[in-house]
Amino acid sequence: MSFVGGKRAFCHYVCWMAPFMIIGTKIGTLLRLPSLKLLADKDKCINCGLCNKNCVMSLNVSGMVQKNSMKNSECIFN
């Protein structure tokens, strides 16, 4: 299925939990509930791509580091 829908096609098109995760994140942010926050220092990044390779959600972590924004609605750690 990944050749048709790209990386994590199942998560994007079939997973019943994804909408609840996104809605839960939005509600948590609105209510200012404590949550895990990812931080990165772009000055220490050497663009090796190891973070992208190790991300269990197949996100572009190095791109988020370069933008100084580690927020992503698909991230299970945010």
mmCIF file of the N, C-alpha and C atoms, coordinates in Angstrom:
data_MODEL
# 
_entry.id   MODEL 
# 
loop_
_atom_site.group_PDB 
_atom_site.id 
_atom_site.type_symbol 
_atom_site.label_atom_id 
_atom_site.label_alt_id 
_atom_site.label_comp_id 
_atom_site.label_asym_id 
_atom_site.label_entity_id 
_atom_site.label_seq_id 
_atom_site.pdbx_PDB_ins_code 
_atom_site.Cartn_x 
_atom_site.Cartn_y 
_atom_site.Cartn_z 
_atom_site.occupancy 
_atom_site.B_iso_or_equiv 
_atom_site.pdbx_formal_charge 
_atom_site.auth_seq_id 
_atom_site.auth_comp_id 
_atom_site.auth_asym_id 
_atom_site.auth_atom_id 
_atom_site.pdbx_PDB_model_num 
ATOM 1   N N  . MET A 1 1  ? 0.822  -1.200 0.000  1.00 0.00 ? 1  MET A N  1 
ATOM 2   C CA . MET A 1 1  ? 0.000  0.000  0.000  1.00 0.00 ? 1  MET A CA 1 
ATOM 3   C C  . MET A 1 1  ? 0.861  1.258  0.000  1.00 0.00 ? 1  MET A C  1 
ATOM 4   N N  . SER A 1 2  ? 2.099  1.184  0.478  1.00 0.00 ? 2  SER A N  1 
ATOM 5   C CA . SER A 1 2  ? 2.933  2.384  0.534  1.00 0.00 ? 2  SER A CA 1 
ATOM 6   C C  . SER A 1 2  ? 3.314  2.884  -0.857 1.00 0.00 ? 2  SER A C  1 
ATOM 7   N N  . PHE A 1 3  ? 3.347  2.014  -1.842 1.00 0.00 ? 3  PHE A N  1 
ATOM 8   C CA . PHE A 1 3  ? 3.682  2.472  -3.193 1.00 0.00 ? 3  PHE A CA 1 
ATOM 9   C C  . PHE A 1 3  ? 2.545  3.287  -3.813 1.00 0.00 ? 3  PHE A C  1 
ATOM 10  N N  . VAL A 1 4  ? 1.342  3.137  -3.293 1.00 0.00 ? 4  VAL A N  1 
ATOM 11  C CA . VAL A 1 4  ? 0.192  3.887  -3.796 1.00 0.00 ? 4  VAL A CA 1 
ATOM 12  C C  . VAL A 1 4  ? -0.009 5.185  -3.015 1.00 0.00 ? 4  VAL A C  1 
ATOM 13  N N  . GLY A 1 5  ? 0.053  5.110  -1.700 1.00 0.00 ? 5  GLY A N  1 
ATOM 14  C CA . GLY A 1 5  ? -0.276 6.260  -0.859 1.00 0.00 ? 5  GLY A CA 1 
ATOM 15  C C  . GLY A 1 5  ? 0.902  6.951  -0.217 1.00 0.00 ? 5  GLY A C  1 
ATOM 16  N N  . GLY A 1 6  ? 2.113  6.502  -0.472 1.00 0.00 ? 6  GLY A N  1 
ATOM 17  C CA . GLY A 1 6  ? 3.286  7.108  0.134  1.00 0.00 ? 6  GLY A CA 1 
ATOM 18  C C  . GLY A 1 6  ? 3.595  6.511  1.492  1.00 0.00 ? 6  GLY A C  1 
ATOM 19  N N  . LYS A 1 7  ? 4.505  7.140  2.206  1.00 0.00 ? 7  LYS A N  1 
ATOM 20  C CA . LYS A 1 7  ? 4.888  6.657  3.533  1.00 0.00 ? 7  LYS A CA 1 
ATOM 21  C C  . LYS A 1 7  ? 3.706  6.718  4.484  1.00 0.00 ? 7  LYS A C  1 
ATOM 22  N N  . ARG A 1 8  ? 3.558  5.688  5.287  1.00 0.00 ? 8  ARG A N  1 
ATOM 23  C CA . ARG A 1 8  ? 2.504  5.585  6.286  1.00 0.00 ? 8  ARG A CA 1 
ATOM 24  C C  . ARG A 1 8  ? 1.116  5.780  5.676  1.00 0.00 ? 8  ARG A C  1 
ATOM 25  N N  . ALA A 1 9  ? 0.908  5.215  4.502  1.00 0.00 ? 9  ALA A N  1 
ATOM 26  C CA . ALA A 1 9  ? -0.388 5.332  3.820  1.00 0.00 ? 9  ALA A CA 1 
ATOM 27  C C  . ALA A 1 9  ? -1.517 4.825  4.704  1.00 0.00 ? 9  ALA A C  1 
ATOM 28  N N  . PHE A 1 10 ? -1.282 3.744  5.432  1.00 0.00 ? 10 PHE A N  1 
ATOM 29  C CA . PHE A 1 10 ? -2.304 3.205  6.323  1.00 0.00 ? 10 PHE A CA 1 
ATOM 30  C C  . PHE A 1 10 ? -2.721 4.254  7.345  1.00 0.00 ? 10 PHE A C  1 
ATOM 31  N N  . CYS A 1 11 ? -1.746 4.933  7.932  1.00 0.00 ? 11 CYS A N  1 
ATOM 32  C CA . CYS A 1 11 ? -2.041 5.960  8.939  1.00 0.00 ? 11 CYS A CA 1 
ATOM 33  C C  . CYS A 1 11 ? -2.866 7.098  8.352  1.00 0.00 ? 11 CYS A C  1 
ATOM 34  N N  . HIS A 1 12 ? -2.550 7.481  7.137  1.00 0.00 ? 12 HIS A N  1 
ATOM 35  C CA . HIS A 1 12 ? -3.233 8.616  6.520  1.00 0.00 ? 12 HIS A CA 1 
ATOM 36  C C  . HIS A 1 12 ? -4.642 8.301  6.056  1.00 0.00 ? 12 HIS A C  1 
ATOM 37  N N  . TYR A 1 13 ? -4.878 7.065  5.610  1.00 0.00 ? 13 TYR A N  1 
ATOM 38  C CA . TYR A 1 13 ? -6.150 6.766  4.970  1.00 0.00 ? 13 TYR A CA 1 
ATOM 39  C C  . TYR A 1 13 ? -7.035 5.770  5.716  1.00 0.00 ? 13 TYR A C  1 
ATOM 40  N N  . VAL A 1 14 ? -6.477 4.972  6.620  1.00 0.00 ? 14 VAL A N  1 
ATOM 41  C CA . VAL A 1 14 ? -7.261 3.911  7.237  1.00 0.00 ? 14 VAL A CA 1 
ATOM 42  C C  . VAL A 1 14 ? -7.334 4.016  8.757  1.00 0.00 ? 14 VAL A C  1 
ATOM 43  N N  . CYS A 1 15 ? -6.295 4.500  9.402  1.00 0.00 ? 15 CYS A N  1 
ATOM 44  C CA . CYS A 1 15 ? -6.210 4.476  10.864 1.00 0.00 ? 15 CYS A CA 1 
ATOM 45  C C  . CYS A 1 15 ? -7.353 5.274  11.498 1.00 0.00 ? 15 CYS A C  1 
ATOM 46  N N  . TRP A 1 16 ? -8.086 4.641  12.371 1.00 0.00 ? 16 TRP A N  1 
ATOM 47  C CA . TRP A 1 16 ? -9.211 5.286  13.038 1.00 0.00 ? 16 TRP A CA 1 
ATOM 48  C C  . TRP A 1 16 ? -8.763 6.168  14.201 1.00 0.00 ? 16 TRP A C  1 
ATOM 49  N N  . MET A 1 17 ? -7.513 6.022  14.653 1.00 0.00 ? 17 MET A N  1 
ATOM 50  C CA . MET A 1 17 ? -7.030 6.793  15.807 1.00 0.00 ? 17 MET A CA 1 
ATOM 51  C C  . MET A 1 17 ? -6.512 8.181  15.434 1.00 0.00 ? 17 MET A C  1 
ATOM 52  N N  . ALA A 1 18 ? -6.075 8.370  14.201 1.00 0.00 ? 18 ALA A N  1 
ATOM 53  C CA . ALA A 1 18 ? -5.437 9.623  13.788 1.00 0.00 ? 18 ALA A CA 1 
ATOM 54  C C  . ALA A 1 18 ? -6.301 10.857 14.071 1.00 0.00 ? 18 ALA A C  1 
ATOM 55  N N  . PRO A 1 19 ? -7.581 10.861 13.710 1.00 0.00 ? 19 PRO A N  1 
ATOM 56  C CA . PRO A 1 19 ? -8.382 12.068 14.000 1.00 0.00 ? 19 PRO A CA 1 
ATOM 57  C C  . PRO A 1 19 ? -8.465 12.378 15.490 1.00 0.00 ? 19 PRO A C  1 
ATOM 58  N N  . PHE A 1 20 ? -8.546 11.348 16.314 1.00 0.00 ? 20 PHE A N  1 
ATOM 59  C CA . PHE A 1 20 ? -8.622 11.560 17.760 1.00 0.00 ? 20 PHE A CA 1 
ATOM 60  C C  . PHE A 1 20 ? -7.315 12.132 18.308 1.00 0.00 ? 20 PHE A C  1 
ATOM 61  N N  . MET A 1 21 ? -6.183 11.686 17.756 1.00 0.00 ? 21 MET A N  1 
ATOM 62  C CA . MET A 1 21 ? -4.889 12.212 18.184 1.00 0.00 ? 21 MET A CA 1 
ATOM 63  C C  . MET A 1 21 ? -4.770 13.690 17.841 1.00 0.00 ? 21 MET A C  1 
ATOM 64  N N  . ILE A 1 22 ? -5.196 14.050 16.649 1.00 0.00 ? 22 ILE A N  1 
ATOM 65  C CA . ILE A 1 22 ? -5.113 15.450 16.209 1.00 0.00 ? 22 ILE A CA 1 
ATOM 66  C C  . ILE A 1 22 ? -6.064 16.324 17.017 1.00 0.00 ? 22 ILE A C  1 
ATOM 67  N N  . ILE A 1 23 ? -7.295 15.864 17.191 1.00 0.00 ? 23 ILE A N  1 
ATOM 68  C CA . ILE A 1 23 ? -8.273 16.618 17.985 1.00 0.00 ? 23 ILE A CA 1 
ATOM 69  C C  . ILE A 1 23 ? -7.813 16.754 19.434 1.00 0.00 ? 23 ILE A C  1 
ATOM 70  N N  . GLY A 1 24 ? -7.271 15.679 19.995 1.00 0.00 ? 24 GLY A N  1 
ATOM 71  C CA . GLY A 1 24 ? -6.764 15.714 21.370 1.00 0.00 ? 24 GLY A CA 1 
ATOM 72  C C  . GLY A 1 24 ? -5.640 16.714 21.537 1.00 0.00 ? 24 GLY A C  1 
ATOM 73  N N  . THR A 1 25 ? -4.752 16.765 20.551 1.00 0.00 ? 25 THR A N  1 
ATOM 74  C CA . THR A 1 25 ? -3.651 17.737 20.593 1.00 0.00 ? 25 THR A CA 1 
ATOM 75  C C  . THR A 1 25 ? -4.186 19.163 20.557 1.00 0.00 ? 25 THR A C  1 
ATOM 76  N N  . LYS A 1 26 ? -5.141 19.401 19.683 1.00 0.00 ? 26 LYS A N  1 
ATOM 77  C CA . LYS A 1 26 ? -5.727 20.754 19.576 1.00 0.00 ? 26 LYS A CA 1 
ATOM 78  C C  . LYS A 1 26 ? -6.425 21.161 20.877 1.00 0.00 ? 26 LYS A C  1 
ATOM 79  N N  . ILE A 1 27 ? -7.198 20.260 21.463 1.00 0.00 ? 27 ILE A N  1 
ATOM 80  C CA . ILE A 1 27 ? -7.896 20.553 22.721 1.00 0.00 ? 27 ILE A CA 1 
ATOM 81  C C  . ILE A 1 27 ? -6.895 20.782 23.844 1.00 0.00 ? 27 ILE A C  1 
ATOM 82  N N  . GLY A 1 28 ? -5.857 19.951 23.907 1.00 0.00 ? 28 GLY A N  1 
ATOM 83  C CA . GLY A 1 28 ? -4.820 20.111 24.935 1.00 0.00 ? 28 GLY A CA 1 
ATOM 84  C C  . GLY A 1 28 ? -4.124 21.455 24.833 1.00 0.00 ? 28 GLY A C  1 
ATOM 85  N N  . THR A 1 29 ? -3.867 21.896 23.614 1.00 0.00 ? 29 THR A N  1 
ATOM 86  C CA . THR A 1 29 ? -3.238 23.200 23.406 1.00 0.00 ? 29 THR A CA 1 
ATOM 87  C C  . THR A 1 29 ? -4.183 24.321 23.823 1.00 0.00 ? 29 THR A C  1 
ATOM 88  N N  . LEU A 1 30 ? -5.445 24.195 23.453 1.00 0.00 ? 30 LEU A N  1 
ATOM 89  C CA . LEU A 1 30 ? -6.445 25.202 23.817 1.00 0.00 ? 30 LEU A CA 1 
ATOM 90  C C  . LEU A 1 30 ? -6.596 25.337 25.327 1.00 0.00 ? 30 LEU A C  1 
ATOM 91  N N  . LEU A 1 31 ? -6.607 24.210 26.013 1.00 0.00 ? 31 LEU A N  1 
ATOM 92  C CA . LEU A 1 31 ? -6.780 24.208 27.472 1.00 0.00 ? 31 LEU A CA 1 
ATOM 93  C C  . LEU A 1 31 ? -5.460 24.382 28.231 1.00 0.00 ? 31 LEU A C  1 
ATOM 94  N N  . ARG A 1 32 ? -4.379 24.490 27.477 1.00 0.00 ? 32 ARG A N  1 
ATOM 95  C CA . ARG A 1 32 ? -3.029 24.652 28.047 1.00 0.00 ? 32 ARG A CA 1 
ATOM 96  C C  . ARG A 1 32 ? -2.675 23.532 29.020 1.00 0.00 ? 32 ARG A C  1 
ATOM 97  N N  . LEU A 1 33 ? -2.997 22.313 28.615 1.00 0.00 ? 33 LEU A N  1 
ATOM 98  C CA . LEU A 1 33 ? -2.650 21.153 29.428 1.00 0.00 ? 33 LEU A CA 1 
ATOM 99  C C  . LEU A 1 33 ? -1.159 20.850 29.273 1.00 0.00 ? 33 LEU A C  1 
ATOM 100 N N  . PRO A 1 34 ? -0.506 20.408 30.336 1.00 0.00 ? 34 PRO A N  1 
ATOM 101 C CA . PRO A 1 34 ? 0.915  20.091 30.217 1.00 0.00 ? 34 PRO A CA 1 
ATOM 102 C C  . PRO A 1 34 ? 1.123  18.916 29.265 1.00 0.00 ? 34 PRO A C  1 
ATOM 103 N N  . SER A 1 35 ? 2.162  19.012 28.464 1.00 0.00 ? 35 SER A N  1 
ATOM 104 C CA . SER A 1 35 ? 2.478  17.933 27.530 1.00 0.00 ? 35 SER A CA 1 
ATOM 105 C C  . SER A 1 35 ? 3.972  17.942 27.242 1.00 0.00 ? 35 SER A C  1 
ATOM 106 N N  . LEU A 1 36 ? 4.410  16.878 26.641 1.00 0.00 ? 36 LEU A N  1 
ATOM 107 C CA . LEU A 1 36 ? 5.805  16.746 26.263 1.00 0.00 ? 36 LEU A CA 1 
ATOM 108 C C  . LEU A 1 36 ? 6.121  17.736 25.151 1.00 0.00 ? 36 LEU A C  1 
ATOM 109 N N  . LYS A 1 37 ? 7.222  18.434 25.272 1.00 0.00 ? 37 LYS A N  1 
ATOM 110 C CA . LYS A 1 37 ? 7.632  19.385 24.248 1.00 0.00 ? 37 LYS A CA 1 
ATOM 111 C C  . LYS A 1 37 ? 8.991  18.984 23.705 1.00 0.00 ? 37 LYS A C  1 
ATOM 112 N N  . LEU A 1 38 ? 9.088  18.913 22.399 1.00 0.00 ? 38 LEU A N  1 
ATOM 113 C CA . LEU A 1 38 ? 10.355 18.623 21.756 1.00 0.00 ? 38 LEU A CA 1 
ATOM 114 C C  . LEU A 1 38 ? 11.094 19.931 21.495 1.00 0.00 ? 38 LEU A C  1 
ATOM 115 N N  . LEU A 1 39 ? 12.361 19.939 21.793 1.00 0.00 ? 39 LEU A N  1 
ATOM 116 C CA . LEU A 1 39 ? 13.202 21.107 21.540 1.00 0.00 ? 39 LEU A CA 1 
ATOM 117 C C  . LEU A 1 39 ? 14.400 20.683 20.708 1.00 0.00 ? 39 LEU A C  1 
ATOM 118 N N  . ALA A 1 40 ? 14.856 21.569 19.867 1.00 0.00 ? 40 ALA A N  1 
ATOM 119 C CA . ALA A 1 40 ? 16.034 21.294 19.064 1.00 0.00 ? 40 ALA A CA 1 
ATOM 120 C C  . ALA A 1 40 ? 16.810 22.590 18.866 1.00 0.00 ? 40 ALA A C  1 
ATOM 121 N N  . ASP A 1 41 ? 18.115 22.459 18.763 1.00 0.00 ? 41 ASP A N  1 
ATOM 122 C CA . ASP A 1 41 ? 18.980 23.609 18.543 1.00 0.00 ? 41 ASP A CA 1 
ATOM 123 C C  . ASP A 1 41 ? 19.524 23.525 17.119 1.00 0.00 ? 41 ASP A C  1 
ATOM 124 N N  . LYS A 1 42 ? 19.016 24.373 16.224 1.00 0.00 ? 42 LYS A N  1 
ATOM 125 C CA . LYS A 1 42 ? 19.414 24.271 14.826 1.00 0.00 ? 42 LYS A CA 1 
ATOM 126 C C  . LYS A 1 42 ? 20.891 24.596 14.623 1.00 0.00 ? 42 LYS A C  1 
ATOM 127 N N  . ASP A 1 43 ? 21.508 25.310 15.561 1.00 0.00 ? 43 ASP A N  1 
ATOM 128 C CA . ASP A 1 43 ? 22.934 25.618 15.444 1.00 0.00 ? 43 ASP A CA 1 
ATOM 129 C C  . ASP A 1 43 ? 23.797 24.376 15.659 1.00 0.00 ? 43 ASP A C  1 
ATOM 130 N N  . LYS A 1 44 ? 23.262 23.377 16.348 1.00 0.00 ? 44 LYS A N  1 
ATOM 131 C CA . LYS A 1 44 ? 24.005 22.143 16.587 1.00 0.00 ? 44 LYS A CA 1 
ATOM 132 C C  . LYS A 1 44 ? 23.713 21.069 15.535 1.00 0.00 ? 44 LYS A C  1 
ATOM 133 N N  . CYS A 1 45 ? 22.738 21.314 14.674 1.00 0.00 ? 45 CYS A N  1 
ATOM 134 C CA . CYS A 1 45 ? 22.353 20.354 13.637 1.00 0.00 ? 45 CYS A CA 1 
ATOM 135 C C  . CYS A 1 45 ? 23.403 20.338 12.529 1.00 0.00 ? 45 CYS A C  1 
ATOM 136 N N  . ILE A 1 46 ? 23.841 19.141 12.156 1.00 0.00 ? 46 ILE A N  1 
ATOM 137 C CA . ILE A 1 46 ? 24.834 19.013 11.078 1.00 0.00 ? 46 ILE A CA 1 
ATOM 138 C C  . ILE A 1 46 ? 24.197 18.451 9.799  1.00 0.00 ? 46 ILE A C  1 
ATOM 139 N N  . ASN A 1 47 ? 22.881 18.402 9.754  1.00 0.00 ? 47 ASN A N  1 
ATOM 140 C CA . ASN A 1 47 ? 22.127 17.930 8.586  1.00 0.00 ? 47 ASN A CA 1 
ATOM 141 C C  . ASN A 1 47 ? 22.550 16.538 8.126  1.00 0.00 ? 47 ASN A C  1 
ATOM 142 N N  . CYS A 1 48 ? 22.743 15.639 9.081  1.00 0.00 ? 48 CYS A N  1 
ATOM 143 C CA . CYS A 1 48 ? 23.143 14.276 8.741  1.00 0.00 ? 48 CYS A CA 1 
ATOM 144 C C  . CYS A 1 48 ? 21.949 13.420 8.331  1.00 0.00 ? 48 CYS A C  1 
ATOM 145 N N  . GLY A 1 49 ? 20.736 13.839 8.684  1.00 0.00 ? 49 GLY A N  1 
ATOM 146 C CA . GLY A 1 49 ? 19.537 13.113 8.318  1.00 0.00 ? 49 GLY A CA 1 
ATOM 147 C C  . GLY A 1 49 ? 19.194 11.955 9.233  1.00 0.00 ? 49 GLY A C  1 
ATOM 148 N N  . LEU A 1 50 ? 19.978 11.749 10.288 1.00 0.00 ? 50 LEU A N  1 
ATOM 149 C CA . LEU A 1 50 ? 19.740 10.641 11.203 1.00 0.00 ? 50 LEU A CA 1 
ATOM 150 C C  . LEU A 1 50 ? 18.404 10.783 11.925 1.00 0.00 ? 50 LEU A C  1 
ATOM 151 N N  . CYS A 1 51 ? 18.014 11.996 12.243 1.00 0.00 ? 51 CYS A N  1 
ATOM 152 C CA . CYS A 1 51 ? 16.734 12.212 12.928 1.00 0.00 ? 51 CYS A CA 1 
ATOM 153 C C  . CYS A 1 51 ? 15.568 11.813 12.029 1.00 0.00 ? 51 CYS A C  1 
ATOM 154 N N  . ASN A 1 52 ? 15.655 12.137 10.747 1.00 0.00 ? 52 ASN A N  1 
ATOM 155 C CA . ASN A 1 52 ? 14.602 11.739 9.809  1.00 0.00 ? 52 ASN A CA 1 
ATOM 156 C C  . ASN A 1 52 ? 14.513 10.225 9.704  1.00 0.00 ? 52 ASN A C  1 
ATOM 157 N N  . LYS A 1 53 ? 15.658 9.587  9.663  1.00 0.00 ? 53 LYS A N  1 
ATOM 158 C CA . LYS A 1 53 ? 15.712 8.127  9.531  1.00 0.00 ? 53 LYS A CA 1 
ATOM 159 C C  . LYS A 1 53 ? 15.129 7.439  10.766 1.00 0.00 ? 53 LYS A C  1 
ATOM 160 N N  . ASN A 1 54 ? 15.344 8.009  11.943 1.00 0.00 ? 54 ASN A N  1 
ATOM 161 C CA . ASN A 1 54 ? 14.903 7.395  13.196 1.00 0.00 ? 54 ASN A CA 1 
ATOM 162 C C  . ASN A 1 54 ? 13.509 7.797  13.637 1.00 0.00 ? 54 ASN A C  1 
ATOM 163 N N  . CYS A 1 55 ? 12.893 8.747  12.972 1.00 0.00 ? 55 CYS A N  1 
ATOM 164 C CA . CYS A 1 55 ? 11.548 9.177  13.352 1.00 0.00 ? 55 CYS A CA 1 
ATOM 165 C C  . CYS A 1 55 ? 10.550 8.071  13.028 1.00 0.00 ? 55 CYS A C  1 
ATOM 166 N N  . VAL A 1 56 ? 9.845  7.592  14.050 1.00 0.00 ? 56 VAL A N  1 
ATOM 167 C CA . VAL A 1 56 ? 8.894  6.498  13.866 1.00 0.00 ? 56 VAL A CA 1 
ATOM 168 C C  . VAL A 1 56 ? 7.681  6.923  13.036 1.00 0.00 ? 56 VAL A C  1 
ATOM 169 N N  . MET A 1 57 ? 7.445  8.207  12.906 1.00 0.00 ? 57 MET A N  1 
ATOM 170 C CA . MET A 1 57 ? 6.311  8.708  12.139 1.00 0.00 ? 57 MET A CA 1 
ATOM 171 C C  . MET A 1 57 ? 6.721  9.166  10.734 1.00 0.00 ? 57 MET A C  1 
ATOM 172 N N  . SER A 1 58 ? 7.981  8.958  10.361 1.00 0.00 ? 58 SER A N  1 
ATOM 173 C CA . SER A 1 58 ? 8.505  9.319  9.039  1.00 0.00 ? 58 SER A CA 1 
ATOM 174 C C  . SER A 1 58 ? 8.326  10.803 8.729  1.00 0.00 ? 58 SER A C  1 
ATOM 175 N N  . LEU A 1 59 ? 8.533  11.631 9.729  1.00 0.00 ? 59 LEU A N  1 
ATOM 176 C CA . LEU A 1 59 ? 8.409  13.073 9.536  1.00 0.00 ? 59 LEU A CA 1 
ATOM 177 C C  . LEU A 1 59 ? 9.747  13.672 9.120  1.00 0.00 ? 59 LEU A C  1 
ATOM 178 N N  . ASN A 1 60 ? 9.708  14.858 8.540  1.00 0.00 ? 60 ASN A N  1 
ATOM 179 C CA . ASN A 1 60 ? 10.915 15.571 8.166  1.00 0.00 ? 60 ASN A CA 1 
ATOM 180 C C  . ASN A 1 60 ? 11.412 16.359 9.382  1.00 0.00 ? 60 ASN A C  1 
ATOM 181 N N  . VAL A 1 61 ? 12.067 15.671 10.287 1.00 0.00 ? 61 VAL A N  1 
ATOM 182 C CA . VAL A 1 61 ? 12.518 16.274 11.541 1.00 0.00 ? 61 VAL A CA 1 
ATOM 183 C C  . VAL A 1 61 ? 13.576 17.338 11.278 1.00 0.00 ? 61 VAL A C  1 
ATOM 184 N N  . SER A 1 62 ? 14.513 17.070 10.374 1.00 0.00 ? 62 SER A N  1 
ATOM 185 C CA . SER A 1 62 ? 15.563 18.055 10.113 1.00 0.00 ? 62 SER A CA 1 
ATOM 186 C C  . SER A 1 62 ? 14.970 19.345 9.544  1.00 0.00 ? 62 SER A C  1 
ATOM 187 N N  . GLY A 1 63 ? 13.915 19.247 8.759  1.00 0.00 ? 63 GLY A N  1 
ATOM 188 C CA . GLY A 1 63 ? 13.239 20.443 8.252  1.00 0.00 ? 63 GLY A CA 1 
ATOM 189 C C  . GLY A 1 63 ? 12.586 21.228 9.368  1.00 0.00 ? 63 GLY A C  1 
ATOM 190 N N  . MET A 1 64 ? 11.995 20.509 10.331 1.00 0.00 ? 64 MET A N  1 
ATOM 191 C CA . MET A 1 64 ? 11.376 21.186 11.473 1.00 0.00 ? 64 MET A CA 1 
ATOM 192 C C  . MET A 1 64 ? 12.435 21.863 12.332 1.00 0.00 ? 64 MET A C  1 
ATOM 193 N N  . VAL A 1 65 ? 13.600 21.227 12.471 1.00 0.00 ? 65 VAL A N  1 
ATOM 194 C CA . VAL A 1 65 ? 14.694 21.826 13.249 1.00 0.00 ? 65 VAL A CA 1 
ATOM 195 C C  . VAL A 1 65 ? 15.156 23.110 12.578 1.00 0.00 ? 65 VAL A C  1 
ATOM 196 N N  . GLN A 1 66 ? 15.317 23.080 11.262 1.00 0.00 ? 66 GLN A N  1 
ATOM 197 C CA . GLN A 1 66 ? 15.770 24.266 10.540 1.00 0.00 ? 66 GLN A CA 1 
ATOM 198 C C  . GLN A 1 66 ? 14.776 25.418 10.626 1.00 0.00 ? 66 GLN A C  1 
ATOM 199 N N  . LYS A 1 67 ? 13.485 25.092 10.744 1.00 0.00 ? 67 LYS A N  1 
ATOM 200 C CA . LYS A 1 67 ? 12.442 26.127 10.870 1.00 0.00 ? 67 LYS A CA 1 
ATOM 201 C C  . LYS A 1 67 ? 12.266 26.593 12.313 1.00 0.00 ? 67 LYS A C  1 
ATOM 202 N N  . ASN A 1 68 ? 12.981 25.962 13.256 1.00 0.00 ? 68 ASN A N  1 
ATOM 203 C CA . ASN A 1 68 ? 12.838 26.259 14.686 1.00 0.00 ? 68 ASN A CA 1 
ATOM 204 C C  . ASN A 1 68 ? 11.420 26.011 15.182 1.00 0.00 ? 68 ASN A C  1 
ATOM 205 N N  . SER A 1 69 ? 10.739 25.032 14.595 1.00 0.00 ? 69 SER A N  1 
ATOM 206 C CA . SER A 1 69 ? 9.387  24.683 15.017 1.00 0.00 ? 69 SER A CA 1 
ATOM 207 C C  . SER A 1 69 ? 9.251  23.168 15.023 1.00 0.00 ? 69 SER A C  1 
ATOM 208 N N  . MET A 1 70 ? 9.159  22.596 16.210 1.00 0.00 ? 70 MET A N  1 
ATOM 209 C CA . MET A 1 70 ? 9.062  21.150 16.330 1.00 0.00 ? 70 MET A CA 1 
ATOM 210 C C  . MET A 1 70 ? 7.606  20.693 16.417 1.00 0.00 ? 70 MET A C  1 
ATOM 211 N N  . LYS A 1 71 ? 6.674  21.559 16.063 1.00 0.00 ? 71 LYS A N  1 
ATOM 212 C CA . LYS A 1 71 ? 5.261  21.204 16.124 1.00 0.00 ? 71 LYS A CA 1 
ATOM 213 C C  . LYS A 1 71 ? 4.832  20.571 14.808 1.00 0.00 ? 71 LYS A C  1 
ATOM 214 N N  . ASN A 1 72 ? 4.145  19.439 14.941 1.00 0.00 ? 72 ASN A N  1 
ATOM 215 C CA . ASN A 1 72 ? 3.592  18.749 13.792 1.00 0.00 ? 72 ASN A CA 1 
ATOM 216 C C  . ASN A 1 72 ? 2.409  17.932 14.288 1.00 0.00 ? 72 ASN A C  1 
ATOM 217 N N  . SER A 1 73 ? 1.273  18.063 13.650 1.00 0.00 ? 73 SER A N  1 
ATOM 218 C CA . SER A 1 73 ? 0.075  17.387 14.137 1.00 0.00 ? 73 SER A CA 1 
ATOM 219 C C  . SER A 1 73 ? 0.194  15.866 14.050 1.00 0.00 ? 73 SER A C  1 
ATOM 220 N N  . GLU A 1 74 ? 1.102  15.357 13.239 1.00 0.00 ? 74 GLU A N  1 
ATOM 221 C CA . GLU A 1 74 ? 1.275  13.915 13.119 1.00 0.00 ? 74 GLU A CA 1 
ATOM 222 C C  . GLU A 1 74 ? 2.305  13.360 14.091 1.00 0.00 ? 74 GLU A C  1 
ATOM 223 N N  . CYS A 1 75 ? 2.990  14.213 14.810 1.00 0.00 ? 75 CYS A N  1 
ATOM 224 C CA . CYS A 1 75 ? 4.022  13.762 15.745 1.00 0.00 ? 75 CYS A CA 1 
ATOM 225 C C  . CYS A 1 75 ? 3.378  13.177 17.003 1.00 0.00 ? 75 CYS A C  1 
ATOM 226 N N  . ILE A 1 76 ? 3.795  11.978 17.360 1.00 0.00 ? 76 ILE A N  1 
ATOM 227 C CA . ILE A 1 76 ? 3.226  11.336 18.550 1.00 0.00 ? 76 ILE A CA 1 
ATOM 228 C C  . ILE A 1 76 ? 3.905  11.813 19.832 1.00 0.00 ? 76 ILE A C  1 
ATOM 229 N N  . PHE A 1 77 ? 4.952  12.610 19.711 1.00 0.00 ? 77 PHE A N  1 
ATOM 230 C CA . PHE A 1 77 ? 5.648  13.132 20.888 1.00 0.00 ? 77 PHE A CA 1 
ATOM 231 C C  . PHE A 1 77 ? 5.273  14.560 21.214 1.00 0.00 ? 77 PHE A C  1 
ATOM 232 N N  . ASN A 1 78 ? 4.465  15.191 20.405 1.00 0.00 ? 78 ASN A N  1 
ATOM 233 C CA . ASN A 1 78 ? 4.045  16.584 20.653 1.00 0.00 ? 78 ASN A CA 1 
ATOM 234 C C  . ASN A 1 78 ? 2.679  16.619 21.259 1.00 0.00 ? 78 ASN A C  1 
# 
